[in-house]
Amino acid sequence: MRPAARLTLLTALALALPALALACPACKNALADDPSAQGFARGIYLSILLMLGVLFSLVGFFIWKLVRMARDEAPSPGR
């Protein structure tokens, strides 16, 4: 099967099965008023916070590493 045909088939399946879209923001807002779905909405909120935390941690680590490498490469005043 060609990649374009595979992509078309997967897109058609995703549109045909709305149950796969339970994690979308619109579904989260629709379920927010349902008291039995509060745990689901909180889970989505916490997963977003986790992803943002990982992103900022990785960016901070690489900036820290670049600064440290630059300091190690710089000649000291006594040399």
C-alpha positions as CSV (number, residue, x, y, z in Angstrom):
1,M,0.0,0.0,0.0
2,R,1.3,3.4,-0.9
3,P,2.0,5.9,1.9
4,A,-0.6,8.4,0.5
5,A,-3.3,5.7,0.5
6,R,-2.3,4.6,4.0
7,L,-2.6,8.2,5.2
8,T,-6.0,8.6,3.5
9,L,-7.3,5.4,5.1
10,L,-6.1,6.4,8.6
11,T,-7.6,9.8,8.2
12,A,-11.0,8.3,7.2
13,L,-10.9,5.9,10.1
14,A,-10.1,8.7,12.6
15,L,-13.0,10.8,11.2
16,A,-15.4,7.8,11.2
17,L,-14.7,6.8,14.8
18,P,-15.4,9.8,17.1
19,A,-14.7,7.7,20.2
20,L,-11.0,8.1,19.4
21,A,-11.3,11.9,20.0
22,L,-12.1,11.6,23.7
23,A,-9.0,13.5,24.7
24,C,-9.6,16.6,22.6
25,P,-10.2,19.9,24.4
26,A,-13.8,20.2,23.1
27,C,-14.6,16.9,24.7
28,K,-12.9,17.9,27.9
29,N,-15.1,21.0,28.1
30,A,-18.2,19.0,27.4
31,L,-17.4,16.6,30.2
32,A,-16.5,19.3,32.6
33,D,-20.1,19.9,33.7
34,D,-20.6,16.2,34.3
35,P,-19.8,15.4,38.0
36,S,-18.8,11.8,37.2
37,A,-16.3,13.0,34.6
38,Q,-14.3,15.3,36.9
39,G,-11.5,12.8,37.2
40,F,-11.2,12.6,33.4
41,A,-10.9,16.4,33.1
42,R,-8.4,16.5,35.9
43,G,-6.4,13.8,34.3
44,I,-6.2,15.8,31.0
45,Y,-5.2,18.9,33.0
46,L,-2.4,17.1,34.8
47,S,-1.1,15.5,31.6
48,I,-0.8,18.9,30.0
49,L,1.1,20.1,33.0
50,L,3.4,17.1,32.9
51,M,4.1,17.7,29.2
52,L,4.9,21.3,29.8
53,G,7.2,20.5,32.7
54,V,9.1,18.0,30.6
55,L,9.5,20.5,27.8
56,F,10.8,23.3,30.1
57,S,13.1,20.9,31.9
58,L,14.6,19.7,28.6
59,V,15.1,23.3,27.4
60,G,16.6,24.3,30.8
61,F,18.9,21.4,30.8
62,F,20.3,22.2,27.3
63,I,20.7,25.9,28.1
64,W,22.5,24.9,31.3
65,K,24.7,22.5,29.4
66,L,25.6,25.0,26.7
67,V,26.5,27.7,29.3
68,R,28.6,25.2,31.2
69,M,30.4,24.1,28.0
70,A,31.0,27.8,27.1
71,R,32.5,28.4,30.5
72,D,34.8,25.4,30.3
73,E,36.1,26.5,26.9
74,A,36.7,30.1,28.0
75,P,40.4,30.8,29.0
76,S,40.9,31.6,32.7
77,P,42.3,35.0,33.6
78,G,45.5,33.4,35.0
79,R,46.6,31.8,31.7
